[in-house]
Amino acid sequence: MTIEFEGAARTVTGSMHVVHASGRRVLLDCGLFQGHREEANRRNGTFPFEPASVDAVVLSHAHIDHSGNLPRLVKQGYEGPIYCTPATRDLCSIMLTDSGFIQEKDAEFVNKKHQRLHQPLIQPLYTSHDADAAMKNFLAIPYDRDFDVIPGVTAKFVDAGHILGSGSVRLTVKENGSTKTLGFTGDIGRWNMPIIRDPAFLGDVEMLISESTYGGILHDPPGDMDKQLLDVLNRTFARGGKAIVPAFSVGRTQDIVFSLHKMKDTGVLPDVPIYVDSPLAINATDIFKKHPECFDDEMRQHILQHHDPLGLSRLVYVRSAEESKKLNDRKEPCIIISASGMCEAGRILHHLANNIGDPHNTILIVGYQAEHTLGKRLVDRWEEVRIFGEIYKRRAEVVALNSFSAHADGNELLKYIGQFNPSQLQKIFLVHGELERQQALLAGLSERGYCHVEIPVRGQKFEA
């Protein structure tokens, strides 16, 4: 067996790893790299292998940096199955179509400029039609059920506790008369987070591919989420401002709405309008309601007591672009939750452009911000930022609440990996993290007796 690392190697996005066994290829994730436009187009536009040469895909979860290049994989010749959990399949059905639409609009925007300059036109990475076509390859497998991936390789999903339907993967590979076990964490969630269940243990394996996003960094406890959010809202509303919340459509938006629901239930939430301005988030919330098998006990109790814990009075789900534009005319305090979570596209850009210059307002960051994104520049509190090609002075307060993070922090990663028997775990590969974070996690693992830890570079192969 050979493991080949072709994405999320010393970077956070673009998850893609190839397992070679018995002359066949299994692809673990097929995500989009997110960063500078030119580099992203180069990485996402060309696969380091022939798509038709892949025999099966095993997908950990629906986030675009893990699933987002699947339509292009199918478009370029992949015909095999894409295994995932039922909730992941349902989320991908809306997220990949939305991603295709964004690719089309991005190409349309760039081509207007190219036409004026008499430059060659570009093609979208893939279209919404390509995304719909790729969904025909999806095969949903419930948690904790063994299934055949290719001859000689079986797999099982266990709950990763990251977003709805997220799964860590346990592979059993029988080759040349021997059996080896490989674990792939996908993205590991946190314990005691709202709505979904805690991360489950994969069981001991001989090799482990682990995410490392927050190696060496600690988050505030999940139990602080509601209080921290309420403090920010009260401070903002006291000065007559709006709270603008860039939030990923899947996971973070639902966490915030659920938190607001609990505040409303206890009577502490100020009586202000709340808007979720993201058609994708609205559709994702509908899918959440269809998958109670992923919910934790707290969420189940709320469902027993309330008809709709992901919807509350004073909350408006905004679908149309016209309704979205009207929000910019509102002067009174309100909460606007909108995508994208890293402020790189979508309706959030319009809300930022209209509100970033007002010192009464707050920009509330509740998710990971990759390097070279507008969201990262906001977290770093740049005094001036570029939105839609224009420079805006930032006068609004910026608050980052890491208690809302859906990624395990440094100690939680050590807690998760610490469940594996060091004498049985022969090799750990750290992916999905910047090098500094990976080195911090490596140091923590070494202190705990995990001595064989690798930080692969893109294209590197390891014999197992």
N, C-alpha and C positions, 0 to 999 in steps of 0.2 A: 504494500500500500504506500502511495505517495500523496502528500498533502501539498498543494500549491496555493500560494496566497496572491490573489490578483486584485484585491480591493480592501479598503479599510486597513491597510498596512501602514502603520505609523501616521495614520490620519483617521478622522472619526467617521467620515461618510464613505459611501460606495462599497458596502459589504459584499464580498464575492470571494469564495474559496472553493477550490476544486479538489475532490478526493478521487484519486486514480486507484482502481482495484480491478483485478482480473481483466485487464485490457479495456475497461469501461470508465466513464467519467460521471461523477455525481457532483452537481453544483450546489453548494450551500449559499443561499441568497444570491440576488442579482440586483444590487442597488445602484442608485444614481450617486455619483460623486458630486458634491456641492461645494463650490468655491468660485474663484475667478472664472468669468464666463469662458474665456479662451481655453483655459486648462480643463474646465468641466466639459466643454464641447469635444475636446480632443480625447479625454478619457472615456466619456460616455459613448462617443460615436464609433469607437473601434474596440472590439473584443480581442483579448490576447489568445483566443482559440477560435476555431470554427464552431459557431453555434450548433450546426448540425451534428457535430462530433460529441455533444453532450447527451448522455443517456437518460438522466433524470435530474430534476431540481427539487431540493428540499428547502422550503422557505420558513424562516423563523417567525416573521411577523410582517405586518402591512406597512410600516413606515417606509417612506419613499427611498430613504437611503439604504434600505434592505430589499425592497421589491421593485423599485421604480424603473429598472431597465429591462424588466421581463418582456414588455411589449416589443422592444427592439430585438431581444433574443429570439422571440418567436418570428418576428418579421424577417429576420435574417436566416431562418432555416431550422430553428429548433422545433421539433415535433413531439417531444416526449411529455410526460406528466410533470405537473408542478404540485408537489405535495405540501399541504399546509393544514391548519386547523379550520373548522367550519367558520368561526368568527373572522379569521384572517381572510378566508376566501370572500366573505361578504363585504369586508372592509375594502379589499383590493378591487372589488367590482365597481366601487365608486371612486376610490383614490387614484387608480391607474387611469380611468377615463378622465378624471379631472387633470391629472398630470399631462395626459395627451393634449387636452384642450389648452393647457398652459404652454406646451411646446409649440402648438400651432400659433398661438397669439404672440409668443416671443419671436418666432420666425417672421410673422407678419410685421411686427414692429421694426425689426432689424432690416427687413427688406424694403420698407419705405425709405429708410435712410440710404440703403445701397442703391435704390433706384435714382435718388437725387444725385448721388455721386457716380452713377454709371458703373457700379461695382457688381460682381456676380451675385445672384440671389442665393439664399441658403434654403435648405430643406429642414423642416422640424425633425427632431430626433425620432419622434413617432407621433402619430395622431390619436385622437380619441377612438377612431375606428380601429386602429391597430391594437389599442388597449382592450377594446371589446372582443376582438378576435383572440387575443391571448387568454382571455378568461375561459375559453373552451378547453384549455389544457389543465385547468385547476382541478385537483382531486382532494377533497376534504377528508381528513382523518381525525377522529376525536383524540383528546388527551389520553395518555396511558394505554395506548393500544399498539401492539407491534404490527408493522406492515412491511411487505417486501418492497424495496426500492429498485434494485436490479438483482439479477441472480447472484447470490452470495452476500448480499448486503441487506440487512433489515434495519428498521429505524423505529423510534418511538418519540412522540412529543410529550414533554411534561411542562406544566405551567411555569412560565418565566416571570410572571407577576409584573410585567413591564407595561403593556397596554392590553386591551381586550384581545384575546386570542393569541397572545404572544407565547411562543413555545421554545424551550431549549430542546436540543435534539441529541438523542443517544443513538449512535450507529454501531452495529455489530457487523464486522467484516470477516467473512470466511474466505481464505485465499491460500492456495498451496498447502492445504492440510492444517493450517493454523487459524486461530480465531483471535481477533483484536477488537478492542472497544475504543470508540472515539466519542467524546462529548463536545458539543458546540453550544455555548450558552445563549447565542443570539444576544439580545440586550437583557440584562438582569434588572429586575425591578427592586423595590424596597419593601421591607416588612411594615405592616400596619398602615399602608396607604389606603385611601378610600376606594370604593366601588369594586375593585377586582381583588382576587386572592393573592396571598403572599407567594414568593418564589418557592418552587418545589425542588427537591434534590434529585439530580439525575441518576444517582447511584454511582458507585465507584467505576471508574474507567481507567484505561492505561494512558490515554492522551486526551488533552483538553484544549480546545480553542476558546479563549475567554475574552469578552469585551473588557476594556480598561478605561472607559471614558473619564471617570473621576478618580483615578488612582491617586492617592495622597491628598485628596480634598474631602472635607467633611461637610455634609449638609446639616441644616437645622432639622430637628425631629419632625416627622409628619404630624405629630400632635400639635405643633405650633402653627400649622397652616391657617386654621380659621382665625386665630387671634392676630397673626401677622397681617392677614388680608384685611381684617376689620380695622386694624390700626391705620393702615395705609388709606383705606376708603374714608374713614372719619376725618383724617388729616386733610385729605383732598377736598372733601365736601365742605369742611369748615372754612376753607378759603374760596369756596364757590367754583371749584374746578371739576373737570371731568377726569375719570380714570380710563385711560386707553390701554387695553391689554392685548398685545400680540400673543396669540396662543395657537398651538398646533390643533388642527381640526379634530384629530383623534387622540383622546387621552386627556390632554391638558384642559381643553375646553370643557369636557364633561366633569373633570375634577373641580374646576372653578364653579361651575353651575351647581354642583352638588354641595360645595362649601357654602355658597350663597343660600341654597335651599335650607341648610341646617341653621344658618343665621336667621333667616326669615322665620323658621319654625320656633326659634327661641326668642324672637322679638327684638333682636339686637341690630338687625340690618336696617340702615337708614332707608327711608321711603323714597327711593329715587328710581327712575327708569333704568332697566337693564336690557341691553341689546346684544344678541349674538349675531354678528354680521358676517356670516360665512355659509353659503349654501352647502358646502362640503361638510361642515361641522353639523349642520342640521340633519343631513342625510346620515352622517355617522352616528348621531345621537339616536336616530330611529333604529339603527342596527344594534346599538348597545341594548336597547329594550328587547331585542329578539334573542339575546344570548344570556339569559340569567344563569346558565351553567358556569359562567365565568365570574359571577359576583361573590363577594365575601359575605360574612354573616351580617355585618353592619348594614350593607346595602339591602340584603334580604329582609331585615327587620323594617327598614324604611319602606320597602315595597309593601309589606304587610300592613303598615300603618297609613301609608299615603298612596294615592293612585299614581303619582308621577313625580318621583324624586329628582328627575332631570328636567323638570319644568315647574315654574313657580309663578305666582302672581307678580305682576310688574315686569316680567321677562318677555321680550319680544324677539322671535326668531325672524331675521331679515333675509328674504330670499332675493328680491329683485334689485337690480343696480339702481333703479330710481329711488327705491326706499333707502338704500344705502347712502345715496347722495344727500338725501334730505336730513340725515343725521348731522351733516356738517353745518346745518342752519341752527341747530339746537345750541342755546347758550347756557341753559341751566345745568346743574350737576347731573351726571349720569355715568353709567358704566358701559363701555363699548368693548366687546370681546370680538376679535377679528383675526383672520389668518392673512399671511403666513406667520408661523411662529418665529422665524428668524428675520422677518421684515424684508424679505427679498422679492416678494411678489404679492399680488392679490390686493384686496380692499384695504388692508391695514395701512398700506402706503398712503392712500388718500386721507385716512384719519390722522396719520402722523403729520402729513404735510399741513393739515388744517389746524392742528393742535399743539405741535411741538414748540411753537414760539410763545405760548402763553404760560407764564410762571404759575398761574393758578392750577394748571393741569398736572397730572401724573402719568408717566409712561411706566406701566408695571410689567416687568419682565419675569416670566415664570418658567422658562425652559432653557435648554442648552442653546448657546449661540456659537456657531462655528466661526473660525477665523475668516476675515475678509467679508463678513456679512454686515448689513446695516444694524442688525440686532446687537452684534458684538461691539460696534462703534458706540451704540447707545449705552450698553453696559459699561463700557470704558469711559463714558461721559464726555465724549467729544463735544466741543463747544459749537462746532458747525458740522453738518452732515449733508450729503447729497441725496435728494429724493427726486425721482423723475428728471434727473439731469440738472436740477437747480440746487443751489446752496441754501440751506435753512439754518438759522441760528437756533440752538437748543436752549430754551429758557424753562421748559417744563422740567419738573423734578423726575428723575429716573430712579426707580426702586427695583431691585432684583431680589426675588424671594426664592431661595433654593430649596425651601421646605417642600415646594410643589414638584421638585424634580422627580421624574419617573425612572431615573437611572440610579442604581446603587451607588453610594459614595465609596470612598476608599475603604473605610472600615467594613461596610456592608459587602463589598467585593471580597475582602479577606474572610469575612464570616461565611460567605457562600462557598468560596474555593476551599476554605478550611474544613468543609465537610468531607472532602475527598481524602482517602487514605494515602499519606505521602509515600508509603512503601510500595503502593500499587500504581500510583500516578507517575508514570515514567517521564512525561514531557508535558509542559504547559506552553501554549503559544498565545501571546498577548496581541490582540487586534483591537480595532475600533477605539483608538485613542491617540492623542498626540504623544510624541516620544517622551516628553517630560513626565507626563502622567503615567505612561507605561513603566518608565524607570522607577518611579515612586512605588508602584504596585509590585514590581519585581523585587525591590528591596524589602518590602513588607512580607512577601512570600518567602524570601530567603531566610528571614528571621524565624519563620514558622516551619522551617525544614523542607520547603519545596525548592530544591536546588537546580533542577533542570528546567529553566524557564528561558524561552526564546522570544525575541521581538522581531518578527520577520519583516523584511523589506518587500516591496512590491515585486512580484515575479519569482520570489524565492521558493524553492522546493525542499521538502524534507522527506527522507525515507523513514517509514515507520515499521 
